[in-house]
Amino acid sequence: MKKRLMGMAGAAVVAMGVVTACGQAQSAPSSQANVGSASAAPIHLTLGMWASSPAEKQLVQRQVALFEKENPNIKVSIQVITGNYLQALQPMLAAHDAPDIFYVDSSYAPTLEASGAIMPLDSLIKQDHVDLSDFQKNLLDAFTWQGHIYSLPKDMNTMALEYNPALLAKAGIQSPPKTFAQFDQDAAKLKAKGIVPLDMPIDVARYYPFIVDMGGSYYNKATNQATFTNKANAAGLTWFMKEMENGNFVTPQDQGGSWAGVPFAEGKAAMALEGAWIVPFMQQTAPKMKYGIADFPSLNGHDANMLFTVAYEMSKYTKNPDAAAKLLFFMTGKEALKMTADSGLAIPSRTSEQGEFLKKYPSYKGFVDGLKGAIPYQFGTLGQNFLDAINNATQQGILKKESAQQVLSQAQQTLASQMND
């Protein structure tokens, strides 16, 4: 989780591409009543994953071992896909040689789902009586495409406010801001003491909540189209650009860091807005530093956040859809996600397991709290073209002191040109 999401700090997640020429959602076969029983014929499945650490692979191995114990005729091989995960997975799907189930990040899930290479889960969810009420709606929405559910999430992450109490105290600030109006007041005090208020990259993966809080939206999922030039977007972007211009927000690069966690860990900024991946990073790089984690501040009376989540999806070409579904539902079920919660490696996606997770890891509360108002980090099949268009336009707009309307118009023009190439 940490490795995947730290890569998002630069907004370039992975290249988006079409797996197959076309494809429509297809119904899954009827389930077999004896799948998984000791008397059934042996079945071999493959589970595809990346591994951000040896501990992540070990967790999956323990989960699989429990699944095999409960389903003695199903044997599961784990395939760790190294390098660029999506670029490796796409040709496997195109060749009908992908693992039976595999990790999928929400950022590129629509690209795979729209390709026709992924098995829709609707009928399998119904016939296996999978309880979806344990998942927040936005988590399920992240893996729903054109009315069909293609995945169930295994973990989730949002952003929270990380703060350095010692630096706040130097400016006479006793607690972190709960709103961005309070933040602006604190920022003035911090700058007066020569302290950078907050590390923040010029990246839609970080600043998009401000657009939503001020009533805007960059993307229409119903039409799968960018809506950069929607007039409602100007307010949030104008606010963000002013925060950058007046030095309330400072980019990590301006402080010698590749992402906001680096200068924050070095004590160069009082605050940062990052996800839970910052926690193990701080443990490794600044183990003696005392810092706190608070809820993502509200803006304009709203509490939008960004949702980063990973699910298991199933290849449409699996030879054993019933067994593969059983494995997928187990790996996103309560038993497996309790193991995730106990491990502390990721925040489990099921609401029922998040409470137990927080009992053991209370410092993650801000990230769990952020789920309520979180928007999936996902812009349909527009993918990397979308991200490049808006991020480049925003960066250049701040550098050239352009208006928000100029930035948004440039992003729309760039995306149109890219999509027509």
Secondary structure, DSSP 8 states (H G I E B T S, - for coil): -HHHHHHGGGS-------SSS-----------TTTTSTTS--EEEEEEE--SSHHHHHHHHHHHHHHHHHSTTEEEEEEE--SSHHHHHHHHHHTT-S-SEEEEETTTHHHHHHHT-B---HHHHHHTT---TTS-HHHHHTTEETTEE-EEEEEEE-EEEEE-HHHHHHTT--S--SBHHHHHHHHHHHHHTT-EEEE--S-HHHHHHHHHHTT--SEETTTTEE-TT-TTHHHHHHHHHHHHHTTSEE-GGGGT-SSTHHHHHTT-EEEEEEETTHHHHHHHH-TT---EEE---BBTTB--EEEEEEEEEEBTT-S-HHHHHHHHHHHTSHHHHHHHHHHTSSEESSHHHHHHHHHH-GGGHHHHHGGGGEEES--GGGHHHHHHHHHHHHHHHHHHT--HHHHHHHHHHHHHHHHH-
